[in-house]
Amino acid sequence: MLVAHITDTHITTPGNLFYGVVDTAVCLTRAVAALNCLDPLPDLTVITGDLVDGGTPDEYAHLRSLLRPLRMPVFVIPGNHDAREPMRQAFVSDGYLPRQDFLNYVIEDHALRIVALDTLVPGKVGGALCEKRLHWYSTLAAAPDKPTLVLMHHPPFVTGVDQMDQHGFDGRAARPAPSADRTNSLRPSSSRNRKPVRRGHRRNGSEHCSSTGARSPPRGVAELRHGAALLPAPPLV
């Protein structure tokens, strides 16, 4: 199974630039075109937060129009720039987002189980997994023994990037020590077939394989960032 990963798209309303400089709509259009040209085509695409810049319904409408040409299903989670209710209304018709409360969900329809975690704290840059969200996640330990990919916007560990770490992640019951294997974060204790957490928020590019020769993504994941076309990895086994 091949999963494409896009993050931090920061779509604005038509005609506006991100920070007055970047045309994020053009970047996402290029990313969508690059994904559609991949052979084999990814089975699905995940977008891990900061979908839009201001959390407005008009921005989400613009985002939906830009994603419409994708030739595979797309699943999204919120980041700190998103707004939960406008985002819910924009994507609820796709059938996978809950109609109330946090935007946590599980996709079981593929060979790889997708577990999406909502780390949004309105008005804050940092993220959190409160007791309620962690309890929801803990119930997944009883799920069938199946490979699982966890999606979240905020890294549940110290990244070493001061700009990210200073805002913090409030969910320390699920947070390993800085020296721990980062792929062990937030895993249900009974699952033997777990996959690394995929997240957004970091912007230094160190987690992304790009045409400029950056680090390769995990097996089975093809990533796109700010319109850069990335090479697909071998399928999961």
C-alpha positions as CSV (number, residue, x, y, z in Angstrom):
1,M,0.0,0.0,0.0
2,L,1.3,3.5,-0.9
3,V,0.3,6.6,1.1
4,A,1.1,10.1,0.0
5,H,1.7,12.7,2.7
6,I,1.1,16.5,2.3
7,T,1.2,18.9,5.2
8,D,0.9,22.6,6.1
9,T,-0.7,23.7,2.9
10,H,-1.8,27.0,4.5
11,I,-4.4,27.8,1.8
12,T,-5.7,31.4,1.8
13,T,-8.7,32.9,0.1
14,P,-8.2,33.4,-3.7
15,G,-5.9,36.3,-4.6
16,N,-4.2,36.4,-1.2
17,L,-0.6,35.2,-0.4
18,F,0.6,33.4,2.7
19,Y,2.6,35.9,4.7
20,G,2.1,38.2,1.7
21,V,4.8,36.2,-0.2
22,V,3.9,32.5,-1.0
23,D,1.1,31.5,-3.4
24,T,0.1,28.3,-1.5
25,A,-2.7,27.6,-4.0
26,V,-0.1,27.3,-6.8
27,C,2.1,25.0,-4.6
28,L,-0.8,22.7,-3.8
29,T,-1.9,22.6,-7.4
30,R,1.6,21.4,-8.4
31,A,1.5,18.9,-5.6
32,V,-1.8,17.5,-6.7
33,A,-0.6,17.3,-10.3
34,A,2.6,15.5,-9.2
35,L,0.6,13.0,-7.2
36,N,-1.8,12.3,-10.1
37,C,1.2,11.5,-12.3
38,L,2.8,8.9,-10.0
39,D,3.0,5.3,-11.2
40,P,1.8,3.4,-9.2
41,L,-0.8,5.9,-8.0
42,P,-0.9,6.2,-4.2
43,D,-3.9,4.4,-2.6
44,L,-4.7,7.5,-0.6
45,T,-3.4,10.9,0.4
46,V,-3.2,12.3,4.0
47,I,-2.9,16.0,4.9
48,T,-1.6,16.5,8.4
49,G,-2.9,19.9,9.5
50,D,-2.7,23.6,8.8
51,L,-4.9,23.0,5.8
52,V,-5.7,26.7,5.6
53,D,-4.2,29.8,7.2
54,G,-7.0,31.5,8.9
55,G,-9.6,28.8,9.5
56,T,-12.4,30.5,7.5
57,P,-15.1,28.8,5.5
58,D,-14.0,30.6,2.3
59,E,-10.4,29.2,2.7
60,Y,-11.8,25.7,3.2
61,A,-14.0,26.1,0.1
62,H,-10.9,27.1,-1.9
63,L,-8.9,24.1,-0.5
64,R,-11.7,21.7,-1.5
65,S,-11.6,23.1,-5.1
66,L,-7.8,22.6,-5.2
67,L,-8.0,19.0,-3.9
68,R,-10.9,18.0,-6.2
69,P,-8.6,16.8,-9.1
70,L,-6.9,14.2,-6.9
71,R,-7.4,10.7,-8.3
72,M,-7.4,9.0,-4.9
73,P,-9.2,9.5,-1.5
74,V,-7.8,12.2,0.8
75,F,-8.0,12.3,4.6
76,V,-7.3,15.4,6.6
77,I,-6.5,16.3,10.2
78,P,-6.5,19.8,11.9
79,G,-3.4,21.9,12.8
80,N,-3.2,25.0,14.9
81,H,-4.1,27.3,11.9
82,D,-7.3,25.3,11.4
83,A,-10.8,25.9,13.0
84,R,-12.6,22.7,14.0
85,E,-16.2,23.6,13.0
86,P,-15.5,25.2,9.6
87,M,-13.2,22.3,8.8
88,R,-15.8,19.8,9.9
89,Q,-18.4,21.4,7.7
90,A,-16.0,21.5,4.7
91,F,-15.2,17.8,4.9
92,V,-18.1,16.1,6.7
93,S,-19.8,15.1,3.4
94,D,-16.8,12.7,2.8
95,G,-18.1,10.5,5.6
96,Y,-15.1,10.0,7.8
97,L,-15.1,13.0,10.2
98,P,-17.2,12.8,13.3
99,R,-20.2,15.2,13.4
100,Q,-19.3,16.5,16.8
101,D,-16.5,16.9,19.3
102,F,-12.8,16.3,18.4
103,L,-11.9,15.4,14.8
104,N,-10.4,12.0,15.8
105,Y,-11.2,9.1,13.5
106,V,-10.1,5.7,12.2
107,I,-10.1,4.4,8.6
108,E,-10.3,0.6,8.4
109,D,-11.1,0.2,4.7
110,H,-7.5,-0.4,3.6
111,A,-4.6,-2.8,4.2
112,L,-3.1,-0.1,6.5
113,R,-5.3,1.2,9.3
114,I,-5.3,5.0,9.5
115,V,-5.7,6.6,13.0
116,A,-6.1,10.3,13.0
117,L,-5.6,12.4,16.1
118,D,-6.9,16.0,16.6
119,T,-4.2,17.9,18.6
120,L,-5.8,21.4,18.0
121,V,-6.1,23.8,20.9
122,P,-8.0,26.9,19.7
123,G,-6.0,30.1,20.0
124,K,-2.8,28.2,20.7
125,V,0.2,27.4,18.5
126,G,1.1,24.3,20.5
127,G,-1.1,21.2,20.5
128,A,-2.5,18.8,23.1
129,L,-4.0,15.4,23.6
130,C,-6.2,15.9,26.7
131,E,-7.4,13.0,28.8
132,K,-10.5,12.6,26.7
133,R,-8.5,12.3,23.5
134,L,-6.0,10.0,25.0
135,H,-8.8,7.8,26.3
136,W,-10.3,7.6,22.8
137,Y,-6.9,6.6,21.5
138,S,-6.3,4.0,24.2
139,T,-9.5,2.2,23.2
140,L,-7.9,1.3,19.9
141,A,-5.6,-1.2,21.5
142,A,-8.3,-3.8,21.2
143,A,-8.6,-3.3,17.5
144,P,-7.7,-6.1,15.1
145,D,-4.0,-6.8,14.7
146,K,-3.4,-4.7,11.6
147,P,-0.6,-2.3,10.4
148,T,-1.5,1.2,11.7
149,L,-0.4,4.7,10.7
150,V,-1.0,7.4,13.2
151,L,-1.5,11.0,12.0
152,M,-1.2,14.1,14.1
153,H,-0.1,17.7,13.5
154,H,2.0,18.4,16.6
155,P,5.1,16.2,17.2
156,P,4.7,14.3,20.5
157,F,8.4,14.6,21.3
158,V,11.1,17.1,21.5
159,T,12.1,17.9,17.9
160,G,15.3,19.9,18.6
161,V,13.8,22.8,16.6
162,D,13.5,25.6,19.1
163,Q,10.7,27.4,17.3
164,M,8.5,24.3,17.4
165,D,9.5,23.0,20.9
166,Q,8.9,26.3,22.7
167,H,5.1,26.0,22.0
168,G,5.0,22.5,23.4
169,F,2.8,19.5,23.2
170,D,0.5,18.8,26.1
171,G,0.0,15.1,26.2
172,R,3.1,14.0,28.1
173,A,1.5,10.7,29.2
174,A,2.0,9.7,25.5
175,R,5.4,11.4,25.1
176,P,8.7,9.5,25.1
177,A,12.0,10.9,26.4
178,P,13.9,12.9,23.9
179,S,16.4,10.1,23.4
180,A,13.8,7.5,22.8
181,D,13.0,5.9,19.5
182,R,10.6,8.4,17.9
183,T,8.7,5.7,16.0
184,N,7.4,4.4,19.4
185,S,5.3,7.4,20.2
186,L,1.6,7.0,20.8
187,R,1.3,3.4,20.0
188,P,-1.5,1.1,21.4
189,S,0.2,-1.3,23.8
190,S,-1.3,-4.4,22.2
191,S,-0.6,-3.7,18.6
192,R,2.4,-5.5,16.9
193,N,2.0,-4.0,13.5
194,R,2.3,-0.3,14.2
195,K,3.8,2.3,11.9
196,P,5.6,5.6,12.7
197,V,3.6,8.7,13.5
198,R,3.2,11.0,10.5
199,R,2.8,14.7,11.4
200,G,3.0,18.2,10.2
201,H,4.1,21.4,11.9
202,R,7.8,21.2,11.2
203,R,9.0,23.5,8.5
204,N,12.7,22.9,8.2
205,G,12.2,20.1,5.6
206,S,14.3,17.5,7.4
207,E,11.5,15.0,7.4
208,H,10.8,15.2,3.7
209,C,12.2,13.6,0.6
210,S,12.3,16.1,-2.2
211,S,13.8,16.8,-5.6
212,T,16.7,18.5,-3.9
213,G,17.9,15.3,-2.3
214,A,16.5,15.6,1.3
215,R,16.0,12.6,3.5
216,S,13.8,9.7,2.2
217,P,10.4,9.1,3.7
218,P,9.5,5.8,5.4
219,R,8.7,2.8,3.3
220,G,5.3,3.0,1.7
221,V,5.0,6.7,2.0
222,A,5.4,9.3,-0.8
223,E,5.5,12.8,0.5
224,L,4.9,16.2,-1.1
225,R,5.7,19.5,0.6
226,H,4.9,23.0,-0.8
227,G,4.6,21.7,-4.3
228,A,7.8,19.7,-4.5
229,A,7.4,16.4,-6.3
230,L,8.8,13.4,-4.3
231,L,9.7,9.9,-5.3
232,P,7.4,7.1,-4.2
233,A,8.8,4.5,-1.8
234,P,8.4,0.8,-2.2
235,P,4.9,-0.6,-1.1
236,L,4.4,-1.9,2.4
237,V,5.0,-5.6,3.0
